Each structure stands twice: as structure tokens, then as C-alpha cells.
Amino acid sequence: QFKLIVENPEKPVAPGLQVKAVVEYTPKCAEDLQDKLTLLIDDDVVHIPLLGLIPYCDLEIESEVNFGEMIANSKLVTKQISIVNHGTTSGVFRVSYDGVVLLNIRPVRGVVNPKSVRKIKVDICTDVPGVIQEMMKVELESRGCAEVWIKGVVVEQVLKVLGVSCGKVLKCINFGPLYFGTSKTEKIHLYNESPESVDWVAVLEDNAIGGEMGTDLQGSTDAILHDLSLKKKDVDVSTLILCVPNQGTLLPYEKSLITVCFSPEEFEVNDASLIQDYVLFLRFEAVGERGVCLQDLSGSYSRHVDLALMGSGFPVILSFKPGRVINFKDCYLGEQTQVVCTMKNESEFLPVTFRFRKAAHFNVSPERGTLKVKSEKEVMISFSPRQIGTFEMKQIIDIIGTGVEENNVDALKTKSFHQIYLTLLGVCKRKRTSIVFTINPGLTPLISNAAGQFVSRGTGQLSDTAPVAILKSTQTQIHTHWKNRNCKDDALIAFPNDRAASLRPSEWNKKYRTIFTKTERYNYIDPDFAYTDFERLLRKANAKRYIDFISRLRQRRLEKEAARQFYIYNNPVSIGIKSAEGLKSPHISISDFPEEKPEPKMLPSDENCMLTSRKLAAIVSKSTNKGVWSWLSPVPSSVQEKEDCRLTLTQKQLHQIFIGPSTIDFGDVCVYSTTTKELHIINNLPVHIWIQIEVEVAELQETSPLSQVVPPLTKTHIPVVFETTTVGMFKSSFSYKINKQHIGHVLVVAHAMPIELQLSTRELILSPVPGCLAGTEFRRTVRVCNPRNHPVGFTWRPVTGDRNSAFTIKPIKGFVEPYSDVECEVVWHPGFNTPETGQFILCVRKGNSINLKCLAKVTIHA
């Protein structure tokens, strides 16, 4: 079967030349052949083996598929298995699986081309935690049956709260006693003990069982019931507890440092010594685990961890002796009176740090300090008036503690969180002044000044300046010289007792005359201090430069304002008329205003503000109480919708969007039937959201619409349609996107059942009705039941055998609606030599067949 085609050279082959030989192989049977080719080179003999192999396929498949660790989040995880064909012909494979865990394997049979690879997809639904170790058999052509192990571990996604110092699981944080208005922080670690990332958000459970907000747990039952009637009903616990950060993303096996801050607030009650105890629960939830349905809008959570928070709020209780109103003795200006005030801290749990503020005419020593529990401290308050009068001052005492500023819990600052007021009363009297009469040997003018006859000696204070008395020269004619009788100038005249100030530097353009003769006095100008003429002109020019600069700024500002007013009124709408000029205001009554509907209160946009269970329930009720939004808008159309649907939502915002249920269970459904369930969408945000659904499996292709824009605070639903032609368990999932960014998924579960009908009985006995005449028919009915959700057609076919049957059945064919039944009447016609037994076959269209045996019971009376 081998053939050699060659021309052997007659002469030796020169260097650089070659001889070509062709070997042909022509197989005549399906078997491998082996031969050899002998080559003689001078004295050497070379044997070249020849192999003739038939074409074959060589299939190879992996022995194990390991999914690794997966999260039990009802997702469909897909892995691929490669079947490699190393042969020269195509190979056929077939997959068979009968394990416990439901696996979607596709394709289950196929052909692998030579020198190529074929991929087989294996899907696992991660809905139940556990260890997966299943085996599927793959029949490979020319290789036989190969075993492939499917391995994996499905674990729950666990969030844990760990202590920072110990690293152990933390169940409760006890903040202990705190004064109202102060804050205390604790550090914790939020740990993601799972192999996948998780988006989380913190929610305060303010309506949980066992929670207490502002109750004195140490009091009696009657006292607590009385306090409950005084408390505020609606307490915003988000102001009491701060959690920073309160949302985020945790990578696999990652820890995040979280600060929890407790800031108790005092209720407005009459009893100032009321103690308020708090027990709250802080829940860390995974975003997207709030799948809802109309029957249970609260949802059921699987991936969360609760942390109990405990703390107590105490008021500042300080007592003062001799009281809050302190009355000082009367004193004179320059004197001082003192009162000793005893401060006592009445608290049994916390110390008090105080600080007295500055108050006019009063001094406190010491101004600041700390009072331990149940301790006293004496404070000296002094009254040192600086003016005459009656004083009633409010002395403010600041109570110092640590608090949060602008929700920055990372840096607690010392601040005044409480004030106590004392009333200080004091009177400053005036001392009596003795006036001593002295003789002035000099001349006394008509108008006397401080150098007159009566001089006060009691003050003991001297004036910094010499007394100078001046008078207009035209207002007196005392001893005026005849030459100066008619002087009309406005010169200044000094009194005789101002000689000490007559030589001081004066302005160069002022004139002075004597008081008696009105003679122009000598005006001394000191050249060491006075300005020269050039310096005066220079100062005047300098002042004018600043005046001109300010004037130019004002002029420029006025020009800009005029241009702005021109552009405002220079338009075709406004013609420059002043607003309401010459118009009378109309009379407006309350009835003219339409009633405005209050806008729904939304959660604050502050990132530090926490979500609470009451707030979530309130916004959910507002959204669900509305009618279902049925207006279909597949894509954003308006400007507002386009702007909203481009937003990237935070974890807290995603936590307020309810899309569910997360698992749609169709239950037992019939093949070839169409079953619909609703996927509910509730948008609790003040913006539009865009939902896009991606369906890949053929059983859900009729689901519509796949894209919808949901308005703010609106609920809607999308019908999910399931159709199948394959009997068995179905598990698959489809994904959706919110605003083209945030991805979620929904698991679809169904049990596809074959088409079948059921009979009320398999054997029917017919007997005559009492009182009927002989020869009448025997009648009885049988029920045909349809336990499925698909209408089924049926046909009765009699089994006659050798003889004709005396039994008839009506209706002979028909339809049975879903979950209903149809009664069929069987009649036996008696006659001579008629058989008393018969049989019918119920033929179900695309379904099963059932035999019905009929027996006529004839009674013969002697």
C-alpha cells in the first residue's frame, strides 16, 4: 500500500544538488500500517520508517472544574470546560448528569472539529450555602466515558463588627453616662468575612423591639409611665447617634474603621433632673438586599449585623449657697465688697468643669475649675464698681465638655455645652464733696471759669492741660482802647489767667487780642514745630490728591451703576417705567390664595445624616400609597429626566430603591404555558431613575418592557413572563441596571411539569337507579381534572376488542381549563348478549394517556 516514485541517479550527486523521491500511501483497510524505506549512500545503508495511520479523533477534556468560594446571593455563576480535539477528524461528545445540585449545562451534546476547541458552559445557582462536589459524565468518541468533577463552596456573605483593640466580635457599645449636649465616640471595625465585595449602609433601628429612647430605667414603673407622657413622641435618633462613615464598599476580607458618636439631647420637660437612658440598635446592611413584594414591604434581610448602643444622658445639677441671686453691700466708688459663694456638684456620676465669664464691676476667683462627684468648692465674688449707680448683672457660668462641631466626629472639641446664670446685685454710692471757699486776689471777669471763687478740693486730681478761656472780641467792651473800639475782625481774646498757655504754638492765620484794650497780642510761632509755607502747600496738594482719587472712584461707580440700569431697562419688554409707580395695591384676602399641598419630606442630603427605619418606612408608605405608574417611558426624554438619569447614586440612595422580589418563584408550571409574575419597582428618591433589564435565557424572552424611567416617589411593575418546553427544574437569573451604572440581579425559579389530566376514578361501576324500569340505561359520571395552569385538550377513545362495546361516553372530546374539571357521563345500554365490561382511553393532547375501566352491575331478581 506504499508506493515509491523516484529516479535513482546514475552518477554521483555533486555537492549542492539534491534528489527528490515521492512516497504515496493508499490504504485499503481501516488499519495502521508500518514499513521501511532503504536508502543506499555509497557504502552506508539508511532505513527510513514508513507509517500509514488511518484518520481518527483525539478528544480530551478537563477532569475538574473548580468554582472556588461563592456568595449565597442567588446569582448564576458560569464556568467553561474545554474539549480539545487533537485528532484529524471530528469527534462527538455527550454530557450526562444526575446529581443533586441543579446545574445548567449547555450544550449537552455536540461535535468538535479537528484541531479545535469546544466550550461547554456550566451554571451554578448560588442560592443555598453548602459544599458542591458533583460529578458529570462526558462520553467522548474513541475515548469512552470521562468523569468531570464540579467543585465549589457557597458561603454566606457575613458582616462582622469587631473591636479595634481586641479584634473580637463586638455585640454592644456602652457609652456610659454623659451630660446633655456633650458627645463621646467609639471606634469599631466593620469586617467583610466573604470572598466578594459588598456595598453597605448603616441604618438606625428606632422602632426595634427592646429599644429605649429617653427613659429613666432606674426609676419606678409609675415614674417611667409618667415620664413617657412628657417625652416627645417623635424623636429623631439620627441626631443622637452619628456613624462616620455610614456607607461604603468593603473589598473581600477587608476591614473599615468606623466612628460611632453618641450625643444625648435633653427633652423639654418640667423636671430638670430627669435622667434619660438610651438603648438603640445600629444595623449594617448590604445594599440591594431589601427585595420587596406588595405583601411584605419591609423586606427580609440576610446579610446584616446588628450592634447595640447603650448610653445615658444626665443634666448638669449645680447648687449655690447663698443662692442664684447674690446681693452685695452698698459701697463707695473705689471701694470693694466680697461674697463667698459655695458651688456643689449634685451629680452622682459625672464631674463638672466650669468657667465664669467676665462681668463688668464684678470679679470672680477662681474663674475656672472642676468639681468632682458630690464635691463643693468656694468661689470669691468681688464687687468693685467703677462708676456710681445701681447694678444688676447676669453672671454666666459656662459648663465645659467635649462636643461635635459640624458632624465632624473625628475631632471632638472642647466647648461650652451648658450655661448657668447668677444674678449679681450691687449699689455704688457717691462720697460727699467738701467745697472750700478761697479768696482770688486777682481780677475776676464777668464770666468765671474753673479758677473762680469756689474750688472743689476733694478730688485730689489735677488737669493735664492748663485752663484756657477764650471769648469773641465783639462780645465784650470792657476797657476797650479807643483805637480799637470799632474793630470788626473776629479775633480771639484770652482771659488774664491763661498766660501759661499763651506761648504755645498756634495756627499762623489766627489773631489774638487782649481782653482789656483789644490790642493785637503777640502770636509766637515756634519755627521748630510750625510748618513752613511750602510745607503747608505740599500738605494741601497731598490732601487734594486723595480727595480727587476718592471722587474718581465714586464717579466710576456711579457710571457703572447707570450703565447697568440702562442695560436692564433697554429691552423690548421693559420701557423704563418704575415699578408700581402710580398704581394702587389690590386688596388681597386669604381666600385668593390656593391651598398648597405640602411637599413630601425627603431625607437630608447631608452625607453624615443617617438612615433610620422610621424614615425608610415613611418614604416607602408615601410611594406605595400612590397609584401604580403605568405610563411607559422607555428612555429619558425631558431635560430633567436626562439630568437625573445620569446621576451616580450613593449606597444610601440605592438602599432606598426597592426592586423585587429578589427571587421570583413561579412554582409548578406546565410546559407550553405562559405564566406571568410582577417585578415591583419602588422609587423612593426625589429624582428619576432609569431601569434597564437584560434577559438572555429563552424562557424569559417575552418579558416586557425591558426599559423604563420611573419618576420620583413612584411605584411601578414590570411583568416577567416565563415560558418553557422542557420538563424539569428551572433556575436562572437576569440582571438589571440603574442609570446604566448600578447592576443588580433577580433569580427566577420554576418547576416545569408535563401536560397531564387526572381522573376522579380509574374504575367506574354502573348500577341501575332504584325505581327505574327494566331496560333503561345505566348512567354515571367521571371527573376529568386539570391540576396545571395550561388548558388541555382531551379525547376519549374506546377499546372495543372483538366485540362492540355497549358503553358510551360524552363528551367524546373537549378542553379542560386550568385548575378546573369537566364531568363526563358514561352510559351502558343493556341488551341481549351485550358485554358488561368496557374500557376507554383518555388521550391527552401533548400529554399522558389514562385507562378507564367500566363495569355494569346487573342484579337479577327471582
Secondary structure, DSSP 8 states (H G I E B T S, - for coil): -EEEE----SS---TT-----EEEE---SSS-EEEEEEEEETTEEEEEEEEE------EEE-SEEEEEEEE-SS-EEEEEEEEEE-SSS-EEEEEE---SS-EEEE-SEEEE-TTEEEEEEEEEE--S-EEEEEEEEEEETTTEEEEEEEEEEEE--EEEEEETTT-SB--EEEEEEEETT--EEEEEEEEEESSS-EEEEEEEETT-TT-EEEE-TTS-HHHHHHHHHHS-SS--GGGTEEEES-EEEE-TT-EEEEEEEE-------S-TT--EEEEEEEEEEETT-----SS-TT---SSEEEEEEEEEEE---EEEES-SEEE---EETT--EEEEEEEEE--SS--EEEEE--BTTEEEESSEEEE-TT-EEEEEEEE--SSSEEEEEEEEEEEEEEEEETTEEEEEEEEEEEEEEEEEEEEEE-----EEE----S---SS--TTSSEEE-SS----SS----EEEGGG--TT--GGGTT--S--EEE-GGGGGGTTS---TT--EE-TTT--B------TTTS--HHHHHHHHHHHHHHHHHHHHHHHHHHHHHHHHHHHHH-SSS--S--TTTT-------GGGS-------------TTS-EEHHHHHHHHHHHHTS-B------S--SHHHHHHTT----HHHHTTEEEE-SEEEEEEEETT-EEEEEEEEEE-SSS-EEEEEE--SGGGTT---SEEEE-TTEEEEEEEEEE-SS-EEEEEEEEEEETTTEEEEEEEEEEEE----EES-SEEEE---TT--TT--EEEEEEEE--SSS-EEEEEEEE-TTS--SEEEESSEEEE-TT-EEEEEEEE---TT--SEEEEEEEETTS-EEEEEEEE------
